[in-house]
Amino acid sequence: MKPYVEMSKEELTAEYEALKASYQSYVDRHLSLNMARGKPGSDQLDLSRGMLDVINSASDLTASDGTDARNYGCLDGLPEAKKLLGDMMDSDPEDVIVYGNSSLNIMYDQIARSYTFGVMGNTPWCQLDGPVKWLCPVPGYDRHFGITEFFGIEMINIPMHEDGPDMDAVEAFVKDPAVKGIWCVPKYSNPGGVVYSDEVIDRFAHLQPAAKDFRIYWDNAYCIHHLYEEIDIPDILKACKEAGHPDLVYKFGSTSKITFPGAGIAALATSPNNKKDILNQMKHQTIGHDKLNQLRHVRFFGDLNGLKEHMKKHADLIRPKFEAVEKTLNEQLGGLEVGTWTNPKGGYFISFTGLDGTAQEIVAKMKEAGVVMTGAGATYPYHKDPHDSNIRIAPTLPPLDEIALAAEIFATVVKLVSAEKLLAQK
């Protein structure tokens, strides 16, 4: 079929009427499908059930350094847990702090501490005369933006390219001392699946921000979530150290989508100076996190190789879901010029960009047809997509047959809304 923009009004009207009938047939089925959030499916969660049995009443609960995992102490985490997550995040175990189950919680806490106490002796943000500003690559992760919005931080859109954020824009904005940080998902970004290039990472390492307390929030949420072959990127901590800016980055990671999202372990890796500053504050907040859970994860996986083998099982379960969505989009929308979409090599999302002014209507019609999606605008700060065009697709949670059906409905709705918009312009 030729592109919609090349159709005559008569041709497009006929197409639109056929699409309306097809869409109504889906509405009449009263479906209940969900492509809204990047949750693991129940079959993925089952992969980690054995972890519940690696520690029992007869287990030795002593860590490698002699720590009794049942008791207080070990503020920065058990040595073997620091090594496991350090290896996962491509970081030296000595640079790692192991926390509870949520890396998002760590990011929130870091910003809260920056407001309350300041970063490494710098003025606490709550005492600054002017605004605090933050750089936000877009489309990006809604929960990142939710944190900075909650704290009243002024968010600045940074265009995302195929190799990472627009570094010309980043380098220009960090000259403003009010800019205190940037959100980054360097591998399989949310939602576009972008992998930062070596050049982009090198430019991050060589940033010279005006604010001494500027930090790169480097979220390794999907660092080992490969759908196909492994993709490696340079270690940002090492790159920053070599560039003479060792304190520039906080690197985050967790096992939330590896084991159990509500009961994983999370970590932060950073420079010795940053780590000392964080622990000096954290020691008043807690005596230590859940070391039994740390021990449970270590004994279940053994080492990084065990972790990687586990992730291959995840990939085998979700790869067909991604491929089903991509196949439907290619077959149903290919050549119509009504949208573009990513074909990620890892991570949890597919990013769809439709015609300007269509995203909200597409999401609304999907809901009417019984398919819940992430809200239009969610991939931009303040939920304000300037083009109203980007939609995040999350294929992982539902069974494969439901995902395939949801993708068919999505393609139909995209065509319907696009045809309606173009007809209004003819």
N, C-alpha and C positions, 0 to 999 in steps of 0.2 A: 504494500500500500504506500502511496506517495505521502510526503509530509503534509500535515494538516494545513500548514500555512500556504501550501500550493494548491489546495482544493478550492474549487468554486464554492459559492455560497450554497448552491443546490446540492453539491456533493457532500459538503460538510453537514448540511441539514439532515440529509438522509443518514449519514453516519451517526449523528447525534440522536436521532430518533431510535435507531437500532440499539445504541448504547443505553438509552433510558430504559428500554424494555429489558435488556440484559441486567441492568442494575436493579431494577424492581424485582426481578426473579430472585436475586440474592436477599433483598430486604424481606421478601415474603417467607424466607426460610427461617427467620428469627434465630440467627446464629449467635454464638457467644465465643468469639476468638480474641486473642490478645497478642499484639506485637508491640507493646508499650515499653517494657523495661528489659534491660539486659540481665535477666536472671538465668541461672543454670536450670536445665530441665531436671526432672526427678531422676531420670536415668543417669545424668551426670553426678547428682548427689549420691546415688547408690555406689559410685566408684570408690567413695571414701568411707563406706560403712565399716570396713575392716579396721579403720583407725580407732574405732570405739572399743576395740578388743585388745589393742596392743598394751594397754595398761589396765591391770586388774588388782585385786586385793593381794595377790602374791608377787606383784612386780617389784623390782628394785627401783626405787624412785630417787636414786642418787644421780646427780649430773656428773659430767666428766671432770669437773673441778672439785667434786666432793659436796656440792650444794645439795641439801635436801629439798627437792622440788615442792614438798608439801608446806614448807615454812616461809617466813618472811625473807626479804633480801633480794640481792641480785638485780639492782635497779635497771641495768641496761640489758638484761636478758641472760639466759643460760648460754654458755660458750658455744655449745653445739647448735643451738637455735640461731645464734648470731652468724655462725658459719653457713648454715643451710640457707638462710635468707640473704646473707651476703653473697653467696655463690649465685643465688637466683637473680639478684639485682646487680651482679658484676661489681661487687664492692668488697673491700677488705673488711673482715669480721670486726676488727677493732674500730671501724668507723660506724658500726651499726648499733642502733638501739631497738630492741624488740619490745613491742607494746602489746595491747590487747588485740581484738579481732578486726579493727577497722582502721584502714589508712586514711579514710575521710575524716575520722575523728582526730587523727594526728594533725592533719592539715588545719582543721578548725582550731585545735589547741595552739598551733604555732602562730596563727594570726591573732588569737586571743592574747597570747603571751606578748606578742609584739605591741599590741595596744596597751596592755597593762604595765609591762615591765621594760619594754624596749628590747632591741636586739644587740647583744654584745656591747652594752654601755651606751648605745644611742638613745636619743630621746624617745620615750614611749609615745606611740602614735596618738594616744588620747590627749597628750599635752601639746600637740602640734597646733599651730595657729590656722593653717590651711587644710585643704582636703587631702586625704590619702587616695592615691590613684593606682590602678592595676591594669595590666595588659592581658587581654583575653583573645587568644586565637579563635577565629570563628570560621565555620561552625565548630562548636566545642561542647564540652561536657557540662550539662545543666547543673549538676550538683556542685561542681567547682564554682560556677557563677552564683549559685545559691548562697554559698558561704560568704563571698565578698559582698554580695548584695545585702545579706543579713547584717553585716558590720557597717553598712553605709559607705562602703568604698566605691569611689567613682570608677566604673569599668570602661575601658577603651577597647574597641574592636580592632583586632589585628587580622588582616586577611590570611587565610591558610592556603598555601600552594601545595603542589604535588610532592614537594620535598620538605615541607615544614612551614612554620610561620614566615611571613614577609619580614626578613631580617633588616631590610632597609628601614622599615617602619619601626621595628623594635629598637634599633640603634638610635633612631631619631628621638623616640619617646623617652628613653632612659636618660636623656640629657636633662629631663625635668626632675628635680630632687623630690617632688611629690610622688613620683612613680616608685612604688615600693616592691613590686613583684610582677611575676607573670606565671600564668598557668601553662603547663606543658604536659602533653601525653606523647612521649617521643616515639613510641612504637605502637602501631595500629591505633592511631588516635581515635577518640570518640567524638563524632560518629564516622569520620571519613576513612579510617583505616590507614592514615598516612604514616609512613616511616620516615623520620627525620634523616636527612642526608648527612654525610660526613662534614660537608661544608657548613651546613646550618649549625651542627653541633660545635664545630670549631669557632664559628662566629659567636655563639652563645658563650663559649669559654673565654673569648676575648672581649666580651662586653665591658664597657667602662661606665657604669651608671653613676649619675651624680649623687644619688643617695647611698651612703655607706651601708645602710641597712636594707638595701635592695637584695632580694633573694629570688632565685629561679625555683619555682615549685615543680619539680620534675617527677611526675606521677607515673611510675612504672606499672600501671594497673594491668597491662597485657603483655608484659615483657617476655613471657614464655607461652603465650596463648597463640601458638602458630596453628594455622589451618593446613599448611603444606610444609615445605621445608623450613628449617630454622633461618631466621634473618638476624644477623648480629649488627649492632651499631656501637660506635666508640663509647667508652665510659665517660660520662660528663664530669664526674668527680676528678678523674685522672686528667682529663683535658683542662679543667679549670686550674688544677694544681700546676700543670706544666705551663699554663699561660700566665701564672703569677697571681691568680685570683682564687685561691683554695677555698675561701669562705662563701663563694657566690651562690652555692646550690644546696637545696634540701632535696634529697632523693627519697621517694616513698614507694612502698610495695606491700603486698599482702597475699595471703592464700585464699582470699574471699571467694573467688570463682575457681579455685583449685580444689579445696576441700568443702567446707561448709561456710557459706557467706555469713551466717550468724555466729560462727564458732571457729573462725580461722585465727591466724596470727598475722600481725602487721608489723612493719618496721620502717625506720627512717635511717638513711645513711648520709653522713655529711662529714665535714672537716673536723679535726680534733678541737679547734677553737669553738665551732658551732656546737659540737657535742657537749663540751664542757659547760657552755652557756645554758644549753637546754637542761642538762642534768642538774645544774645548780638550782634551777627553778622547779624541775619535776620532783626533786627529792622532798619538797614540801607538799606535793600533791598525792604521792603514792609511795609505798615501801617496795613495790614491785608488782608486776603484772602476773598473769596466770601461768606459772611455770610448769604446772602439770600439762597444760595444753601445749606448751612449747615442747615438752618432752614427748608428748603423744605424737606430734607432727614429725619430730626428728626420727623417732623409732619406726613410724609408719613408712617414711620415704627412705630413710637411711642416708642418702646424700643427693647431690644434684642430679646424678644419673637416674636415680629412682624417681625423682620429681619429673624429669623429662619423659620417662616412660609412662608415667601417670598422665601427663598432658597429651601424649599421643592417643590415649584412650578417649580423652575429652574431644580431641580433634575428630576422631572417627565418628563420634556421635553427632557433632554439630556441623561438620563439613557438608553433609547431604542437605541440611536445611538451608545453608547459605547458597549452595548450588541450585537448589530448587527455586529460590527467590530470583537469583540471577538469571536462570534459564527462562522463567516466566517473563521477566522484564525484557530480556533480549527478544523473545519471540513475540510478545504483545506490543511492545513500545519501540522496538528497534526500527529506525528509519522514519518514525513519525515526527521527530523533532519536538516532542512535548516534554522532554526531561532527560537528565543524565543521572547516572548512579555509579557508585564505586563498586569495585570488585576486590574487596580486601583479602589480604593474605594471612590475616590473623585478627584477633580481637573479637568483639561482640556485636558489631553493628554494620549496617549498610547505610550510606548517606544518599538520599535521593534529592535532586534539585529539579523542580518543575518550572513551569512558566511563571514569571512574576505575577504575584497576586492570586495564586491558586492554592497555596499550602493549607491555609485555614479551611477553605471549602472542601478540599480533599479529605482532611482529617475529620471534618464534621460529617461528610457523607459516609466515610468508613464507619464511623460510630453508628450512624443510622442503619447501616447494613450489618451491624453486629460485630464489628472489628475495632477493638480499642488500640489506639496508637499513641505514641508520645505526642504531646501537644505541639501544634505548629508554633514556631518561635522559640521552643525550648532550647535549641542549640545556640541561642544568642543571649547575651546579657539582657536582663530585664524582660526576657521573652519577646524581644522586639527584633524580628527579622526584617531588615530594611526592604527586602524584596518580597517578603511573604512567599518564599519559594522552597525552603529547605525542610525536609522531613526525615526523621531518624527511624530506620526500620530495625527492629530487634528480633532476629529469627530463632533465638535459642530456646526459649521456654516451652512453647507448645510442641506437641508431637509433629512428626514430619508431615502427615496428611493434613493437619490443620494449617501448618505453615504454607503448604502448597496451595490450599484453598484460599487462604488470606492473601497470598500473592496474586492469585487470579482476580480476586475482588479489587485489590489495590490497582492493578493494571487497568481494569475496567473503569474504576472511578477516576483515575488520572486522565484517561481518554475522554470520559464524559465531561469533566470539569474543564479540561483544555478546549474541547470542541465548543462548549458553551461560551467560554471567554472569547475565543477567536470569532465566533459567530456575531458576538456583540460588537466586534470591531469592523465587521464587513458592511 
